[in-house]
C-alpha cells in the first residue's frame, strides 16, 4: 500500500506511486493499475479537425467528450469499449434528398406543410411550378412563362386559314389586332398591358372625353398645351377650401382685411397667434437706433433699415455673443492694476531689490576711487568699521559701486568668503543666495547674520585688494 495518500482527496482523484495507481471512490482508495508505467504509454495528446481549433489534453488523465450535433446520436458501450455514431436523418417515405434535389422515387405527389411558395425557377419533375400555382411543361428549346388569360372574342365572320404573328409565335401582354381575313398577319401594337393592368404606350390620340378621375400626380413629365386651359379661370367662392397650407402660397399678396377678426390693421400693428391684432410695444414697428454715438468719436450711422452694427474687440477686450439669450458680453482681458513694480506711478524711483527683505539698516555703498569703500551712515571715512548685531539682517545698497565695477564680498577675518545668510536681489527682482550672492556690483545684498556668530568679519572688493574694512558682530545677548 502507498504511504503518502493526499489528504482530503476529491472523488475519482487518482494517485500514482511507482507503477501502481489508486482511485479514491469517496470512502476508500482502490487499486486500479499495477506494474504498468502510464507515463510512457502511447496516447493522443492533440485531437485535430480540419478547419477547427485543435483540442489539447491538459493532463495525463484529461477527458475528451464527444457531443452529438443536429442529426447525430452517440452511443457508448463500456463493456465492449465502443462508441457508435448514428445519423438521425433518413429518407421520408419515398423521398430522397441528394444535395439540393428533392426526388420522389414512386412518382407520387409531394405535399409540403406549411405550403411552400415556389419561384418560377423551381423545377418539379418535367414541369415548372409558378407562384400562382400554375405549371408549365419544360421543353428542349426553353421554358415559356405562364399562360396568359384568354383574349376577347374576334369579330364575327372570322376568316379561315393560318394566322401569323409579326412578333413571333408568342405575344406576351401585347395589344394585338386581327381583322379575320385569310392569311392576315396579327399586328402587334406598341402599347402593352402589365400583369397589374398598367397601360404603357408611346403616344395617345383622341379628345379624351371619356377619361375620368385622372390623377394628375401621376403626370411626372411632359407638358400640357396652353390651349387646354380656358382663357380665364372660373370664379369660385373658396367656401369649400379647408385646411389650406399657406406654405404653398409662394407669391402674391393677401389683403389686410382678409386677416384677423378685430383691431386696426396698419403699419403699427401686428397679427398675433390668436388671430387678433395688437400694437407694437414702444411705438412704431420701425423704431430703432439709427445712430451710435461715442464721446470724442465720430458717429456710426445706419446706412439702411437692415444695416448691421459690428462690435470689434480692441486691445485687452474680448466680446462674446449668445444668440439664444440675445446677449453681448464685453470682458477685459487685462488684469487690474500694474503687472510690474516699475509700472507704479508712485514708486519714487524704488526698485524691488530695495525692500525684498526687512533689514535693521540699509547702508548705501559707494567707491572712493580704487582704494576705499564709503558708507552713507559713516560719513566720508574710508573703509570704516561697521557694527552689526547677530540674529538681525543688514542690507548693502550696491548702486554706488557700479562704475567702475567694484564687486562686493563678505569674508571672515582671515579673508575667506563667508556665504552663510547672504541673499542678493537684482533691480529686476532676480534672487540669488549663498556663494551666488557674492561679488555683485549692483542691486542689494542682504546679510541675515546667524545668531551663532560674533566677532570680526570683513567686507572686500573682489577687484581691488586695498578696498576692505572690518564688520564687527556684537552678541545680542551680551548687550
C-alpha positions in Angstrom: 0.0 0.0 0.0 1.3 3.6 -0.7 2.4 5.6 2.3 1.5 9.1 1.2 -2.1 9.3 0.1 -3.2 13.0 -0.4 -5.2 14.5 2.4 -8.9 15.4 1.7 -8.9 13.8 -1.8 -11.7 14.5 -4.3 -14.0 11.8 -5.6 -12.3 9.9 -8.6 -8.9 11.5 -7.8 -6.1 9.3 -9.0 -2.9 8.8 -7.0 0.2 7.1 -8.6 3.2 5.7 -6.9 5.8 3.9 -9.0 4.0 1.7 -11.4 0.8 1.4 -9.3 -2.2 3.7 -9.3 -5.2 4.1 -6.9 -8.5 5.9 -7.4 -10.5 7.5 -4.5 -14.1 6.3 -4.6 -15.4 8.7 -1.9 -14.8 6.3 1.0 -11.6 4.4 0.2 -8.6 4.1 -2.2 -8.9 1.3 -4.8 -6.0 -0.1 -6.8 -6.7 0.4 -10.5 -3.3 -0.5 -12.2 -0.3 -2.4 -11.2 3.0 -3.0 -12.9 2.4 -0.6 -15.9 4.1 2.8 -16.4 1.5 5.1 -17.8 4.0 7.9 -18.2 5.5 6.2 -21.2 2.2 4.7 -22.6 1.2 5.8 -26.1 -1.7 8.3 -26.3 -3.1 11.1 -28.5 -2.2 14.4 -26.9 -3.9 16.5 -29.6 -7.2 16.0 -31.4 -7.2 17.9 -34.8 -10.2 18.5 -37.1 -9.6 20.3 -40.5 -10.8 23.9 -40.3 -11.3 23.7 -36.5 -9.2 24.7 -33.5 -7.1 21.7 -32.1 -8.1 20.1 -28.8 -5.1 19.7 -26.5 -5.1 17.3 -23.4 -4.4 19.4 -20.3 -3.3 16.5 -18.1 -2.3 12.8 -18.5 -5.8 11.8 -17.4 -7.8 14.5 -19.2 -11.2 13.5 -20.7 -12.3 14.1 -24.3 -16.1 14.5 -24.6 -18.0 13.7 -27.8 -21.2 15.7 -28.3 -23.9 14.7 -30.8 -24.9 17.7 -33.0 -28.0 18.1 -35.1 -29.0 14.8 -36.8 -26.4 12.8 -34.8 -26.7 10.4 -31.9 -23.7 8.9 -30.0 -24.0 5.6 -28.0 -21.2 4.2 -25.8 -20.7 0.6 -24.5 -18.3 0.4 -21.6 -18.4 -3.4 -21.7 -17.0 -3.5 -25.3 -15.2 -0.2 -25.2 -17.1 1.1 -28.3 -18.6 4.4 -29.4 -21.3 4.2 -32.0 -22.2 7.4 -34.0 -25.5 7.3 -35.9 -27.3 9.8 -38.2 -30.9 10.6 -37.2 -31.7 11.9 -40.7 -33.2 9.4 -43.2 -35.4 9.2 -46.2 -39.1 10.3 -45.7 -41.4 7.8 -47.4 -40.4 7.7 -51.0 -38.5 11.0 -50.9 -34.8 11.1 -51.3 -32.7 14.2 -50.5 -29.5 14.5 -52.5 -27.7 17.8 -52.4 -30.3 20.4 -53.4 -32.6 18.0 -55.3 -35.8 16.6 -53.9 -36.9 13.4 -55.7 -40.0 11.1 -55.4 -39.0 7.5 -56.2 -42.6 6.3 -56.9 -43.7 9.5 -58.8 -46.2 10.2 -56.0 -47.3 13.8 -55.3 -45.2 15.7 -52.7 -47.1 17.8 -50.2 -45.4 20.4 -48.1 -46.9 21.6 -44.8 -47.0 24.5 -44.4 -47.4 25.4 -48.0 -44.2 26.5 -49.9 -44.3 29.3 -52.4 -42.1 28.3 -55.4 -40.4 30.8 -57.6 -40.7 30.2 -61.4 -37.2 28.7 -61.4 -38.2 25.7 -59.3 -38.4 22.5 -61.4 -40.7 19.6 -60.2 -40.4 16.6 -62.5 -40.8 17.9 -66.0 -42.8 21.0 -65.0 -42.1 24.4 -63.6 -44.4 25.5 -60.7 -45.2 29.2 -60.6 -46.1 31.3 -57.6 -49.8 31.4 -58.7 -50.0 27.6 -58.6 -49.9 27.0 -62.4 -47.4 24.7 -64.0 -45.7 24.7 -67.4 -44.1 21.8 -69.1 -40.4 22.2 -70.0 -39.1 21.8 -73.5 -35.7 21.5 -75.2 -35.9 25.0 -76.7 -36.6 26.9 -73.5 -39.1 27.4 -70.8 -42.1 29.7 -71.6 -43.8 31.8 -68.9 -47.3 31.1 -67.5 -50.2 31.1 -69.9 -51.9 34.4 -70.1 -55.6 35.0 -69.9 -57.7 34.3 -73.0 -58.2 37.4 -75.2 -61.6 38.8 -76.3 -63.5 37.0 -79.0 -62.7 38.2 -82.5 -65.0 39.8 -85.0 -67.9 37.8 -86.2 -67.3 36.0 -89.5 -63.7 35.5 -88.9 -61.8 34.1 -91.9 -60.1 30.8 -92.1 -56.5 29.9 -92.8 -53.2 30.4 -90.9 -52.7 33.5 -88.9 -49.1 34.7 -88.5 -47.8 36.9 -85.7 -45.3 39.6 -86.7 -43.8 39.3 -83.2 -43.2 35.6 -83.3 -45.2 32.6 -82.1 -46.0 34.0 -78.7 -47.1 37.6 -77.8 -46.9 38.4 -74.1 -49.1 41.1 -72.7 -49.2 43.0 -76.0 -52.3 44.5 -77.6 -52.8 42.8 -80.9 -55.3 43.3 -83.8 -56.7 40.7 -86.2 -59.4 41.6 -88.8 -60.2 38.0 -89.7 -59.0 38.0 -93.3 -57.4 34.8 -94.5 -53.6 35.0 -94.2 -53.7 38.3 -92.3 -50.8 38.9 -90.0 -51.5 39.8 -86.4 -50.5 43.4 -85.9 -48.7 43.9 -82.6 -49.3 47.4 -81.0 -46.6 49.5 -79.4 -48.8 49.6 -76.4 -48.6 46.9 -73.7 -50.6 46.0 -70.6 -48.7 44.8 -67.5 -49.9 42.0 -65.2 -51.1 44.7 -62.8 -53.2 46.3 -65.6 -50.8 49.2 -66.2 -51.1 50.5 -69.8 -47.9 51.7 -71.5 -47.8 53.3 -74.9 -45.6 55.6 -76.9 -48.5 58.0 -77.8 -52.2 58.5 -77.5 -54.8 60.3 -79.6 -58.4 61.3 -79.2 -60.3 64.1 -77.4 -60.0 62.4 -74.0 -63.7 63.0 -73.3 -64.1 59.5 -71.8 -61.1 59.8 -69.4 -62.5 60.5 -65.9 -60.9 60.7 -62.4 -57.5 61.3 -63.8 -54.9 61.6 -61.0 -52.6 64.5 -62.1 -49.9 63.5 -59.5 -49.0 60.6 -61.9 -48.1 63.1 -64.6 -44.4 63.2 -63.7 -43.2 64.5 -67.0 -44.4 66.1 -70.2 -46.2 69.3 -71.0 -49.8 70.5 -71.3 -50.6 72.9 -74.2 -51.9 76.3 -73.0 -54.9 75.9 -75.3 -56.1 73.1 -73.0 -56.8 75.7 -70.3 -59.6 78.3 -70.6 -58.6 81.9 -71.2 -59.7 82.8 -67.6 -60.1 80.5 -64.6 -63.6 80.1 -63.4 -64.6 82.2 -60.4 -65.1 80.3 -57.1 -66.1 81.4 -53.7 -63.5 79.2 -52.0 -66.1 78.2 -49.4 -65.1 74.6 -49.7 -61.3 75.3 -49.3 -60.4 73.9 -45.8 -57.0 73.3 -44.1 -55.3 75.5 -46.8 -51.5 75.1 -46.5 -50.1 78.6 -46.6 -46.6 77.3 -47.4 -47.8 76.7 -50.9 -48.5 80.4 -51.4 -45.1 81.3 -52.7 -46.1 84.6 -54.3 -48.9 87.1 -54.4 -50.5 89.2 -51.7 -53.3 88.9 -49.2 -55.5 91.9 -48.5 -55.2 93.1 -44.9 -58.9 93.0 -44.4 -58.7 89.2 -45.0 -56.6 88.8 -41.9 -57.7 89.0 -38.3 -61.2 89.4 -36.8 -60.8 92.8 -35.0 -58.4 95.7 -34.4 -56.7 98.3 -36.5 -54.7 97.0 -39.5 -51.8 99.3 -40.3 -48.0 99.6 -40.1 -48.0 100.0 -36.3 -49.8 96.7 -35.5 -49.2 93.1 -36.0 -51.3 89.9 -36.2 -51.0 87.7 -33.1 -51.3 83.9 -33.0 -54.9 84.2 -31.6 -55.9 85.9 -34.9 -56.2 89.3 -33.3 -54.2 92.5 -34.0 -52.0 94.2 -31.3 -50.0 97.4 -31.3 -46.2 97.2 -31.4 -44.8 97.9 -27.9 -42.7 101.1 -27.7 -44.3 102.9 -30.7 -43.7 102.3 -34.4 -42.7 98.9 -35.7 -39.7 100.6 -37.4 -38.3 102.2 -34.2 -34.6 101.6 -33.8 -31.3 103.4 -33.0 -30.2 104.9 -36.3 -27.0 106.4 -34.9 -24.5 105.1 -32.4 -22.5 108.0 -30.7 -19.4 107.8 -28.6 -17.9 110.8 -26.9 -14.9 112.1 -28.7 -15.5 109.7 -31.7 -17.3 110.0 -35.0 -20.9 108.8 -35.0 -21.8 105.4 -36.5 -24.9 105.8 -38.7 -27.1 103.0 -40.1 -27.0 103.0 -43.9 -30.2 101.0 -44.4 -33.1 99.6 -42.4 -31.3 96.3 -42.2 -27.8 97.6 -41.6 -25.5 95.7 -39.2 -23.6 97.2 -36.3 -20.3 95.2 -35.7 -18.6 95.3 -32.3 -14.9 94.8 -32.6 -12.7 93.8 -29.7 -9.7 96.1 -29.2 -6.6 95.6 -27.1 -7.3 93.9 -23.8 -11.0 93.3 -24.7 -12.9 90.1 -25.6 -16.5 90.1 -26.9 -18.8 87.0 -26.6 -22.3 86.8 -28.1 -25.1 84.4 -27.2 -27.8 84.1 -29.9 -30.1 82.1 -27.5 -30.2 84.8 -24.8 -29.7 87.8 -27.2 -26.7 89.0 -25.1 -23.3 90.5 -25.9 -20.7 90.1 -23.1 -17.7 92.5 -23.2 -14.8 91.4 -21.0 -11.4 93.0 -20.2 -8.5 90.6 -20.8 -6.1 92.9 -18.8 -5.8 92.3 -15.1 -6.5 95.3 -12.8 -3.5 97.5 -11.8 0.1 97.3 -12.8 1.7 94.0 -13.7 5.2 95.0 -12.6 6.5 97.2 -9.7 8.1 99.6 -12.2 4.6 100.2 -13.6 3.5 102.0 -10.4 3.4 105.8 -10.8 4.2 106.3 -7.1 7.3 104.1 -7.0 9.5 107.2 -6.3 12.5 105.6 -8.1 12.4 102.5 -6.0 13.3 99.1 -7.4 12.1 95.8 -6.0 15.5 94.9 -4.5 15.3 97.7 -2.0 12.6 96.2 0.0 12.8 92.5 -0.7 13.7 91.6 3.0 13.1 93.6 6.2 16.5 94.8 7.5 17.6 96.6 10.7 19.5 99.0 8.5 20.4 99.6 4.8 23.9 101.0 4.0 24.4 102.9 0.7 27.8 101.7 -0.5 30.0 103.9 -2.8 33.5 103.5 -4.1 36.2 106.1 -3.4 38.4 105.6 -6.4 40.1 102.2 -6.2 41.3 102.5 -2.7 38.3 102.5 -0.3 34.6 101.9 0.3 32.5 104.6 2.0 29.1 104.1 3.6 26.5 106.9 3.9 25.9 106.4 7.7 29.6 106.6 8.4 30.3 109.8 6.6 33.4 110.3 4.5 35.5 107.8 6.4 37.4 105.4 4.1 36.8 101.7 4.9 35.2 102.4 8.3 34.5 99.6 10.8 30.8 98.6 10.6 28.9 97.3 13.6 26.1 94.8 13.4 24.2 92.5 15.8 23.8 88.8 15.4 20.3 87.4 14.7 19.5 90.5 12.6 19.6 91.4 8.9 21.6 94.3 7.4 21.4 95.4 3.8 24.0 96.9 1.4 22.7 99.1 -1.5 25.3 98.5 -4.2 24.0 101.1 -6.6 27.1 103.3 -6.0 29.7 100.7 -6.9 28.6 100.0 -10.5 31.0 102.3 -12.4 33.8 101.4 -12.3 33.0 97.9 -11.1 33.8 97.0 -7.5 32.3 93.6 -6.8 31.4 93.4 -3.1 32.3 90.4 -0.9 31.6 89.3 2.7 34.6 87.4 4.3 35.9 86.0 7.5 38.6 87.9 9.4 41.1 85.6 7.7 40.0 86.6 4.2 37.8 83.6 3.2 34.4 84.2 1.6 31.6 83.8 4.1 28.4 82.7 2.3 26.0 81.9 5.1 22.9 84.0 5.2 23.7 86.0 2.0 20.8 86.9 -0.3 21.3 89.2 -3.3 18.3 90.7 -5.3 18.9 92.4 -8.6 17.0 95.6 -9.6 14.8 93.3 -11.9 14.0 91.0 -8.9 16.3 88.1 -9.6 17.2 86.4 -6.3 20.5 84.5 -5.7 21.7 83.1 -2.3 24.9 81.8 -0.7 28.0 81.9 -2.8 26.0 83.0 -5.8 25.1 86.2 -4.0 28.8 87.2 -3.6 30.8 89.6 -6.0 27.8 91.8 -7.1 28.2 95.4 -8.1 24.5 96.4 -8.3 21.2 95.6 -6.7 21.0 94.9 -2.9 22.9 92.4 -0.8 21.2 91.2 2.4 23.1 89.5 5.2 20.9 87.5 7.5 23.5 87.3 10.3 23.3 84.0 12.1 22.7 84.1 15.9 25.6 81.7 16.4 28.4 84.1 15.3 30.1 87.2 16.7 33.4 89.0 16.5 35.2 90.4 13.4 34.3 89.8 9.8 35.2 92.0 6.8 34.0 93.5 3.5 36.3 93.3 0.5 36.4 94.5 -3.1 36.9 91.5 -5.4 38.8 93.5 -7.9 40.9 95.8 -5.7 42.9 94.5 -2.7 43.1 97.8 -0.9 39.3 98.2 -0.6 38.4 96.4 2.5 37.2 97.0 6.1 36.0 95.3 9.3 32.5 94.3 10.2 32.2 93.7 14.0 29.3 91.4 15.0 28.0 92.1 18.5 26.4 89.3 20.5 22.8 90.4 21.2 22.7 88.6 24.5 25.7 90.4 25.7 24.4 93.9 25.0 
